[in-house]
């Protein structure tokens, strides 16, 4: 059988591309190495609660076109992301705003907060930050840095802040208003019934194979007869949309790109209807081994008698583990650029998504990129 597109990955990029091309009359096949669809936004029901299996995903955008687009496939609730930071026995609102500063210093006005931060920055007298610690201190002062930045960042990156380059933190937004809304975007929410149901609607009527990687599925990375790519069953494809790791596609011929990974520890708690009172609790001290605890029911304002929580542990990525965050430092960006040059020479393969482009994308930007890729392919 011949397909116009083999789409590698059933996450947001792959699902949007598959939906749009099918709508245009193209024949597509979607494969995924996991045993389920939806990629990292996969949700599954546990104790009547939609659990975000690969970390919390809150949809937010200021692009009305993208907001209207996703609402074709799901009804979104009015969840607003307002995480809480726990530093030992102290609780602080995020992002850094007047509620944070009032709790930290006992002040009440924006002027007092600005004076306190400016005083701490002036005392440090950092002219040219040489590392992440100095960069953060020069932006927010010692108190905010020590309690809310240092420990969390060191756990995320697996190394001391003084060993991390300054450019990782270009800015740390400070809001001198009493507002705990983490995102500034016009539209925000969680799809009612979970993200998996949203992706299922995108892929309705489309052939999908799970539990198989591109490397296992394809006959050869080279183009077969009649300028088509062949799988091991003799099916052919005019083009591949590849959303996996770009360095893996090229068999790491230029070396490994670096990623950060995560380990998730899920716990079902029977007889507890409210574990922490908030969907997202960040643990910003260095001693707590996990970075945050997610209580999933709060994403949909759940009233279930039980609850499900997930602790997130950052890990150094190793081949064979799941890559979550690209490490976009100078070394990796230079290597990524070399891989992108190889990708540009591939006439039958288009690379997309977070791993295919080696960039961290919010969900709305992933959708924008997928729609742009559709238009590019249609113009060929």
C-alpha positions in Angstrom: 0.0 0.0 0.0 1.2 3.5 -0.7 0.8 6.4 1.7 1.6 10.0 1.1 3.0 10.5 4.6 4.5 8.3 7.3 4.2 10.4 10.5 6.6 9.3 13.2 5.2 10.3 16.6 1.5 10.8 17.7 2.1 13.8 19.9 0.7 17.2 19.3 2.8 18.0 16.2 2.2 14.6 14.5 -1.5 14.5 15.4 -2.2 18.0 14.0 -0.2 17.3 10.8 -2.1 13.9 10.4 -5.4 15.6 10.9 -4.8 18.4 8.5 -3.3 16.2 5.7 -6.2 13.7 6.0 -8.6 16.6 5.7 -6.9 17.6 2.5 -7.3 14.1 1.1 -3.8 12.7 1.8 -3.3 9.2 3.0 -1.2 9.0 6.2 0.1 6.4 8.6 1.1 7.4 12.1 3.5 5.3 14.2 4.7 5.8 17.8 7.3 4.0 19.8 5.2 4.2 22.9 2.2 1.9 23.4 -0.2 4.8 23.4 -0.9 8.0 21.4 -0.6 11.7 22.5 3.1 11.8 23.3 4.1 13.7 26.5 0.6 15.2 26.8 -0.9 11.7 27.3 -3.5 11.5 30.1 -5.2 8.5 31.5 -8.0 8.0 34.0 -7.1 6.8 37.5 -9.7 6.8 40.3 -11.9 8.9 38.1 -9.1 11.5 37.7 -7.3 12.5 34.5 -3.7 12.0 35.3 -1.0 13.8 33.3 1.5 10.8 33.0 4.5 12.8 31.7 4.2 16.0 33.8 1.7 18.8 34.0 0.6 20.4 30.8 -1.5 23.6 30.9 -2.6 24.9 27.6 -2.1 28.7 27.2 -1.8 31.1 24.2 -2.5 34.6 23.1 -3.1 33.5 19.6 -6.8 33.5 19.0 -6.5 31.4 15.8 -4.7 28.6 17.8 -7.2 28.8 20.6 -10.1 28.4 18.2 -8.2 25.5 16.5 -7.8 23.4 19.7 -11.4 24.1 20.7 -12.5 22.0 17.7 -11.3 18.9 19.5 -12.0 19.7 23.2 -13.9 21.9 25.5 -11.5 23.7 27.8 -12.2 24.6 31.4 -11.1 27.8 33.1 -8.1 26.4 35.0 -5.5 29.1 35.8 -2.0 28.0 36.6 -1.0 29.4 40.0 1.7 27.2 41.4 2.9 27.4 45.0 6.5 27.1 46.1 7.5 25.3 49.2 10.8 26.2 50.8 11.2 24.0 53.9 8.1 25.0 55.9 7.5 28.3 54.1 5.0 28.7 51.3 5.2 31.3 48.5 3.1 32.2 45.6 4.5 32.0 42.1 5.3 33.7 39.8 7.2 36.3 41.9 4.6 38.9 42.7 3.4 41.1 45.5 1.9 38.0 47.4 5.4 36.5 47.3 7.1 39.7 48.5 4.6 40.4 51.2 5.0 36.9 52.6 8.8 37.0 52.4 9.4 40.5 53.9 6.2 41.6 55.5 5.8 44.5 53.2 2.5 45.7 51.6 3.3 48.1 48.7 5.1 47.8 45.3 7.4 50.6 46.3 8.6 48.7 49.4 9.2 45.6 47.4 11.2 47.4 44.7 13.3 49.1 47.4 14.0 45.8 49.1 15.1 44.1 45.9 17.1 47.1 44.7 18.9 47.3 48.1 19.9 43.6 47.9 21.1 43.9 44.3 23.2 47.0 45.2 24.8 45.3 48.2 26.0 42.4 45.9 27.5 44.8 43.4 27.7 42.2 40.6 29.0 44.0 37.5 29.3 41.2 34.9 27.7 38.0 36.0 30.0 35.0 35.4 27.6 32.2 36.1 23.9 31.5 36.7 24.1 32.3 40.4 25.5 35.7 39.8 23.1 36.4 37.0 20.1 35.5 39.2 21.4 37.5 42.2 21.8 40.5 40.0 18.2 40.2 38.9 16.3 39.4 42.1 18.6 39.8 45.0 19.6 37.2 47.6 16.3 36.3 49.4 14.3 35.4 46.3 17.3 33.7 44.8 18.2 31.6 47.9 14.6 30.5 48.6 12.9 30.2 45.2 15.6 29.9 42.5 18.8 28.2 43.7 17.6 24.8 45.0 15.0 24.2 42.3 17.4 25.2 39.5 20.2 22.9 40.8 17.8 20.0 41.0 16.6 20.7 37.4 20.1 20.8 36.0 21.8 18.4 38.3 24.7 20.8 39.1 25.6 23.8 41.2 24.3 27.2 40.0 27.9 28.4 40.0 28.7 25.8 37.4 25.9 26.8 35.1 26.3 29.6 32.5 24.7 32.9 33.1 22.8 33.0 29.8 20.4 30.2 31.0 18.6 32.8 33.0 18.2 35.9 30.8 15.5 37.3 33.0 13.4 36.5 36.1 10.0 38.3 35.8 9.0 40.3 38.8 5.4 41.4 39.1 4.6 44.2 41.5 0.9 43.4 41.6 -1.0 40.9 43.6 -1.5 38.3 40.8 -0.7 34.6 41.0 -1.6 33.8 37.4 1.6 32.2 36.1 0.9 32.9 32.4 0.2 36.3 30.8 -1.6 34.7 27.9 -5.2 35.7 26.9 -6.4 32.0 26.8 -5.7 29.3 29.3 -7.2 26.0 30.4 -7.2 22.2 30.5 -9.2 20.1 28.0 -12.1 18.6 29.9 -11.7 14.8 29.9 -7.9 15.0 29.3 -5.5 15.5 26.4 -5.7 12.0 25.2 -9.3 12.4 24.2 -8.3 15.6 22.3 -5.7 13.7 20.3 -8.1 10.8 19.7 -10.4 13.2 18.0 -7.6 14.5 15.8 -6.6 11.0 14.8 -10.2 9.6 14.3 -10.3 7.5 11.2 -6.5 7.6 10.7 -4.4 4.5 10.8 -2.2 4.4 13.9 0.4 1.8 15.0 1.8 2.1 18.5 4.7 0.2 20.2 7.1 0.5 17.3 9.9 2.9 16.6 10.9 4.4 13.2 14.2 2.5 13.3 12.3 -0.8 13.8 9.5 -0.1 11.3 11.3 1.3 8.3 13.1 -1.0 5.9 16.0 1.4 5.2 16.7 5.0 5.8 17.4 5.3 2.1 14.8 6.0 -0.5 13.5 2.9 -2.3 12.2 2.3 -5.8 10.2 5.0 -7.5 11.7 7.6 -5.2 9.7 6.3 -2.2 10.6 5.3 1.3 9.7 1.6 2.1 8.8 -0.1 5.4 9.5 -3.7 6.2 6.1 -4.9 4.9 6.7 -3.3 1.5 4.4 -0.3 2.0 5.7 2.9 0.5 5.7 6.5 1.6 6.3 9.7 -0.4 7.5 11.6 2.7 8.3 11.1 6.4 7.3 13.6 9.1 9.8 12.8 11.9 9.2 14.1 15.4 11.8 11.9 17.2 15.3 12.9 18.3 17.1 14.4 15.4 20.5 13.0 16.4 18.9 9.5 16.8 17.6 9.7 13.2 21.1 10.3 12.0 22.4 7.4 14.2 24.3 10.0 16.3 27.0 10.3 13.6 27.9 13.8 14.8 27.6 12.9 18.5 24.9 12.9 21.1 22.8 16.0 21.9 22.2 16.4 25.6 18.8 16.3 27.3 17.4 16.4 30.8 15.1 13.6 31.7 12.5 13.0 34.5 11.4 10.2 36.7 7.7 10.2 37.8 6.6 8.6 41.0 2.8 8.2 41.0 0.8 7.6 44.2 -2.9 6.8 44.6 -4.2 8.0 47.9 -7.5 6.5 48.9 -9.7 8.3 51.4 -7.9 11.6 50.8 -9.9 14.1 48.8 -7.3 16.9 48.9 -3.6 16.2 49.4 -2.0 19.7 48.9 -4.8 22.1 48.0 -3.2 23.0 44.6 -2.4 21.3 41.3 1.3 22.3 41.3 3.5 22.5 44.3 7.2 23.4 43.6 9.8 22.2 46.1 12.6 24.8 46.0 14.9 23.6 48.7 17.9 21.6 47.6 17.3 18.8 50.1 14.0 17.5 48.8 15.0 15.2 45.9 11.9 16.0 43.7 11.2 19.4 42.1 7.4 19.3 42.3 4.3 17.4 43.3 1.3 17.4 41.0 -2.2 16.7 42.4 -4.0 16.0 39.2 -7.7 16.4 40.3 -7.2 20.1 40.8 -6.7 20.6 37.0 -10.4 19.8 36.5 -11.7 21.0 40.0 -12.3 17.4 40.9 -14.6 16.3 43.8 -13.6 12.7 43.9 -13.2 11.1 47.4 -9.6 10.0 46.5 -6.7 11.7 44.9 -3.6 10.9 42.7 -0.3 12.7 43.1 2.9 12.6 41.1 6.4 13.5 42.3 8.8 14.6 39.6 12.5 13.8 39.9 14.9 15.4 37.4 17.5 13.1 35.9 20.6 13.3 33.7 19.5 11.8 30.4 21.2 8.7 29.1 20.6 6.9 25.8 17.6 4.6 26.1 15.8 7.0 28.6 13.1 9.4 27.7 14.4 12.9 26.7 12.2 15.7 28.0 14.2 19.0 27.9 16.9 19.9 25.4 20.0 21.4 27.0 20.2 24.5 24.8 23.7 25.7 25.8 26.3 26.9 23.3 27.8 23.4 22.8 24.5 21.7 22.1 23.1 24.5 20.0 26.2 24.3 17.8 25.8 20.5 17.5 22.1 20.9 16.8 22.9 23.4 14.0 25.1 20.8 12.4 22.3 18.2 12.6 19.8 20.7 11.2 22.1 21.2 8.2 22.0 17.4 7.6 18.2 17.5 8.0 18.0 20.3 5.4 19.6 17.9 2.9 16.9 15.2 3.4 14.5 15.7 0.6 12.0 13.0 1.8 12.0 13.8 5.5 10.7 16.8 7.4 11.7 17.2 11.0 9.3 18.7 13.6 8.3 19.0 17.2 10.4 19.4 20.3 12.9 16.6 19.6 13.0 17.0 15.9 14.0 20.7 16.2 15.9 20.4 19.5 13.9 23.2 21.0 11.6 23.5 24.0 8.1 24.6 22.7 4.9 25.5 24.4 1.9 23.6 23.1 0.5 26.5 21.1 3.9 27.0 19.3 3.9 23.2 18.5 0.5 23.6 16.8 1.7 26.7 14.9 4.8 24.8 13.7 2.7 21.8 12.6 0.2 24.0 10.6 3.2 25.8 9.0 4.7 22.4 8.0 1.4 21.5 6.4 1.4 24.6 4.3 5.0 24.0 3.3 4.3 20.5 2.2 1.2 21.5 0.3 3.2 24.2 -1.6 5.7 21.6 -2.8 
